[in-house]
Amino acid sequence: MTGDRFRILFVCGANICRSPFAEAVTRHLLTRWLPPGEAFRFSVVSAGVKAVVGADVDARTRAELIRCGLHRESGARHVAQQVDRSSVAMADLVLTAEREHRGVVVAMHPPALRTTFSLLEFSRLLASAELDPLERDAVRRARTAVAAAAAERGMAPPVSPEDDSVPDPMGGPEELRAHSYALIGSATSSVLDAILGEWRRTSSTNRTDAKSVTGGGD
Protein backbone atom coordinates (compact mmCIF):
# COMPACT_ATOMS: atom_id res chain seq x y z
CA MET A 1 0.00 0.00 0.00
CA THR A 2 1.04 3.61 -0.53
CA GLY A 3 -0.19 6.97 0.68
CA ASP A 4 -0.06 9.07 3.81
CA ARG A 5 -1.35 6.36 6.17
CA PHE A 6 0.19 3.12 7.41
CA ARG A 7 -1.99 0.07 8.09
CA ILE A 8 -0.95 -2.65 10.55
CA LEU A 9 -2.81 -5.95 10.73
CA PHE A 10 -2.20 -8.38 13.61
CA VAL A 11 -3.19 -12.00 13.04
CA CYS A 12 -3.47 -14.96 15.41
CA GLY A 13 -5.74 -18.01 15.58
CA ALA A 14 -9.13 -17.14 17.06
CA ASN A 15 -8.63 -13.34 17.23
CA ILE A 16 -9.65 -13.24 20.89
CA CYS A 17 -6.30 -13.38 22.75
CA ARG A 18 -2.97 -12.64 21.12
CA SER A 19 -3.83 -10.40 18.17
CA PRO A 20 -6.30 -8.14 20.03
CA PHE A 21 -3.76 -7.80 22.85
CA ALA A 22 -1.08 -6.77 20.33
CA GLU A 23 -3.56 -4.40 18.69
CA ALA A 24 -4.34 -2.73 22.02
CA VAL A 25 -0.67 -2.36 22.99
CA THR A 26 0.16 -0.85 19.62
CA ARG A 27 -2.75 1.60 19.70
CA HIS A 28 -1.76 2.67 23.20
CA LEU A 29 1.90 3.27 22.41
CA LEU A 30 1.17 5.08 19.15
CA THR A 31 -1.16 7.52 20.88
CA ARG A 32 1.28 8.07 23.74
CA TRP A 33 4.48 8.34 21.69
CA LEU A 34 3.14 10.42 18.78
CA PRO A 35 1.28 13.75 18.58
CA PRO A 36 -2.42 13.24 17.75
CA GLY A 37 -1.99 14.27 14.12
CA GLU A 38 0.78 11.73 13.60
CA ALA A 39 -0.87 8.87 15.52
CA PHE A 40 -3.97 9.27 13.32
CA ARG A 41 -1.88 8.29 10.31
CA PHE A 42 -1.56 4.75 11.67
CA SER A 43 -4.44 2.25 11.42
CA VAL A 44 -4.25 -0.85 13.64
CA VAL A 45 -6.62 -3.83 13.34
CA SER A 46 -6.56 -7.56 14.08
CA ALA A 47 -8.06 -10.78 12.71
CA GLY A 48 -7.74 -14.56 13.03
CA VAL A 49 -7.01 -17.42 10.66
CA LYS A 50 -9.70 -19.45 12.46
CA ALA A 51 -11.56 -16.60 14.09
CA VAL A 52 -14.41 -17.03 16.53
CA VAL A 53 -16.29 -14.55 14.37
CA GLY A 54 -18.25 -11.98 16.37
CA ALA A 55 -16.74 -12.97 19.72
CA ASP A 56 -15.48 -10.55 22.35
CA VAL A 57 -11.95 -10.60 23.75
CA ASP A 58 -11.25 -13.65 25.91
CA ALA A 59 -12.15 -12.91 29.53
CA ARG A 60 -8.65 -13.47 30.90
CA THR A 61 -7.13 -11.40 28.10
CA ARG A 62 -9.55 -8.61 28.96
CA ALA A 63 -8.42 -8.86 32.59
CA GLU A 64 -4.82 -8.42 31.47
CA LEU A 65 -5.77 -5.46 29.29
CA ILE A 66 -7.42 -3.85 32.31
CA ARG A 67 -4.40 -4.58 34.51
CA CYS A 68 -2.16 -2.84 31.97
CA GLY A 69 -4.59 0.04 31.51
CA LEU A 70 -5.24 -0.93 27.88
CA HIS A 71 -8.93 -1.87 28.00
CA ARG A 72 -9.98 1.39 26.36
CA GLU A 73 -7.83 0.59 23.30
CA SER A 74 -9.55 -2.76 22.64
CA GLY A 75 -11.74 -4.68 25.09
CA ALA A 76 -15.17 -3.07 24.89
CA ARG A 77 -15.24 -2.62 21.14
CA HIS A 78 -13.42 -5.72 19.92
CA VAL A 79 -15.33 -8.09 17.61
CA ALA A 80 -13.38 -11.11 16.35
CA GLN A 81 -13.10 -11.31 12.57
CA GLN A 82 -11.71 -13.71 10.01
CA VAL A 83 -8.64 -12.61 8.09
CA ASP A 84 -9.21 -12.50 4.34
CA ARG A 85 -7.37 -11.58 1.16
CA SER A 86 -8.76 -8.06 1.09
CA SER A 87 -7.58 -7.17 4.61
CA VAL A 88 -4.13 -8.60 3.87
CA ALA A 89 -3.86 -6.72 0.56
CA MET A 90 -4.80 -3.46 2.26
CA ALA A 91 -2.20 -3.80 5.02
CA ASP A 92 1.23 -2.21 4.85
CA LEU A 93 2.45 -4.60 7.54
CA VAL A 94 1.01 -7.92 8.74
CA LEU A 95 2.32 -9.28 12.03
CA THR A 96 1.29 -12.79 13.05
CA ALA A 97 1.47 -14.64 16.33
CA GLU A 98 3.04 -17.75 14.77
CA ARG A 99 4.94 -18.77 11.66
CA GLU A 100 2.00 -20.98 10.71
CA HIS A 101 -0.27 -17.95 10.62
CA ARG A 102 2.25 -16.16 8.42
CA GLY A 103 2.05 -19.01 5.93
CA VAL A 104 -1.75 -18.82 5.84
CA VAL A 105 -1.65 -15.07 5.22
CA VAL A 106 0.90 -15.29 2.40
CA ALA A 107 -1.03 -18.13 0.75
CA MET A 108 -4.08 -15.84 0.64
CA HIS A 109 -2.15 -13.04 -1.03
CA PRO A 110 1.37 -14.00 -2.24
CA PRO A 111 2.49 -10.38 -2.86
CA ALA A 112 2.25 -9.92 0.92
CA LEU A 113 5.36 -12.08 1.41
CA ARG A 114 7.56 -9.00 1.82
CA THR A 115 5.19 -7.30 4.25
CA THR A 116 4.18 -10.28 6.41
CA PHE A 117 6.21 -11.46 9.39
CA SER A 118 5.59 -13.11 12.69
CA LEU A 119 5.70 -10.42 15.38
CA LEU A 120 8.80 -11.86 17.04
CA GLU A 121 10.49 -12.32 13.66
CA PHE A 122 9.87 -8.69 12.70
CA SER A 123 11.20 -7.45 16.04
CA ARG A 124 14.29 -9.65 15.67
CA LEU A 125 15.02 -8.59 12.07
CA LEU A 126 14.39 -4.93 12.77
CA ALA A 127 16.92 -5.01 15.59
CA SER A 128 19.63 -5.70 12.98
CA ALA A 129 18.36 -3.23 10.38
CA GLU A 130 19.64 0.31 9.96
CA LEU A 131 17.08 3.11 9.62
CA ASP A 132 17.85 6.71 8.80
CA PRO A 133 18.16 8.49 12.18
CA LEU A 134 17.33 11.81 10.51
CA GLU A 135 14.02 10.71 9.01
CA ARG A 136 11.27 12.35 11.05
CA ASP A 137 8.21 11.27 9.07
CA ALA A 138 6.70 8.36 11.02
CA VAL A 139 4.93 6.75 8.05
CA ARG A 140 8.00 6.92 5.83
CA ARG A 141 10.05 5.38 8.65
CA ALA A 142 7.47 2.60 8.99
CA ARG A 143 7.64 1.78 5.27
CA THR A 144 11.43 1.82 5.38
CA ALA A 145 11.38 -0.48 8.41
CA VAL A 146 9.27 -3.07 6.58
CA ALA A 147 11.61 -3.05 3.58
CA ALA A 148 14.68 -3.24 5.83
CA ALA A 149 13.29 -6.20 7.77
CA ALA A 150 12.46 -8.02 4.52
CA ALA A 151 16.02 -7.47 3.32
CA GLU A 152 17.39 -8.85 6.60
CA ARG A 153 15.59 -12.17 6.09
CA GLY A 154 18.33 -13.51 3.85
CA MET A 155 21.08 -12.24 6.11
CA ALA A 156 19.97 -13.25 9.61
CA PRO A 157 20.83 -16.68 11.04
CA PRO A 158 17.86 -19.08 11.04
CA VAL A 159 15.92 -19.67 14.24
CA SER A 160 13.41 -22.33 15.22
CA PRO A 161 9.67 -21.82 14.60
CA GLU A 162 9.18 -21.69 18.38
CA ASP A 163 11.60 -18.75 18.65
CA ASP A 164 9.52 -16.79 16.16
CA SER A 165 6.14 -17.61 17.69
CA VAL A 166 4.09 -16.36 20.63
CA PRO A 167 2.56 -19.42 22.36
CA ASP A 168 -1.22 -19.62 22.43
CA PRO A 169 -2.37 -18.77 25.99
CA MET A 170 -5.93 -20.01 25.51
CA GLY A 171 -6.71 -22.62 28.15
CA GLY A 172 -3.14 -22.61 29.44
CA PRO A 173 -1.81 -21.98 32.94
CA GLU A 174 -1.35 -18.44 34.21
CA GLU A 175 2.42 -18.68 33.73
CA LEU A 176 1.96 -19.34 30.00
CA ARG A 177 -0.49 -16.48 29.64
CA ALA A 178 1.85 -14.08 31.42
CA HIS A 179 4.71 -15.23 29.19
CA SER A 180 2.67 -14.70 26.01
CA TYR A 181 1.53 -11.22 27.06
CA ALA A 182 5.08 -10.25 28.02
CA LEU A 183 6.43 -11.42 24.65
CA ILE A 184 3.81 -9.39 22.81
CA GLY A 185 4.38 -6.29 24.93
CA SER A 186 8.15 -6.44 24.59
CA ALA A 187 8.12 -7.09 20.83
CA THR A 188 5.57 -4.40 19.98
CA SER A 189 7.42 -1.88 22.15
CA SER A 190 10.72 -2.70 20.42
CA VAL A 191 9.16 -2.48 16.96
CA LEU A 192 7.57 0.90 17.61
CA ASP A 193 10.74 2.16 19.24
CA ALA A 194 12.64 1.42 16.01
CA ILE A 195 9.92 2.75 13.71
CA LEU A 196 9.16 5.98 15.54
CA GLY A 197 12.77 6.94 16.13
CA GLU A 198 13.10 10.50 17.40
CA TRP A 199 9.35 10.79 18.05
CA ARG A 200 9.62 7.97 20.60
CA ARG A 201 12.78 9.28 22.22
CA THR A 202 11.36 12.75 22.78
CA SER A 203 8.16 11.43 24.36
CA SER A 204 8.06 12.17 28.10
CA THR A 205 5.93 9.07 28.70
CA ASN A 206 8.01 6.50 26.82
CA ARG A 207 9.66 4.64 29.69
CA THR A 208 6.56 4.36 31.89
CA ASP A 209 4.36 3.15 29.03
CA ALA A 210 6.87 0.57 27.84
CA LYS A 211 7.17 -0.89 31.32
CA SER A 212 3.40 -1.09 31.75
CA VAL A 213 3.01 -3.48 28.82
CA THR A 214 6.20 -5.51 29.10
CA GLY A 215 6.19 -6.17 32.83
CA GLY A 216 9.64 -4.72 33.25
CA GLY A 217 12.13 -2.25 31.84
CA ASP A 218 12.45 -1.00 28.28
Secondary structure by P-SEA (a helix, b strand, c coil): ccccbbbbbbbcccccccaaaaaaaaaaaaaaaccaaaaaabbbbbccccccccccccaaaaaaaaaacccccccccbbbbbbcaaaaaaccbbbbccaaaaaaaaaaccccccccccaaaaaaaaaacccccccccaaaaaaaaaaaaaaacccccccccccccccccccccaaaaaaaaaaaaaaaaaaaaaaaccccccccaaaaaaaacccccc
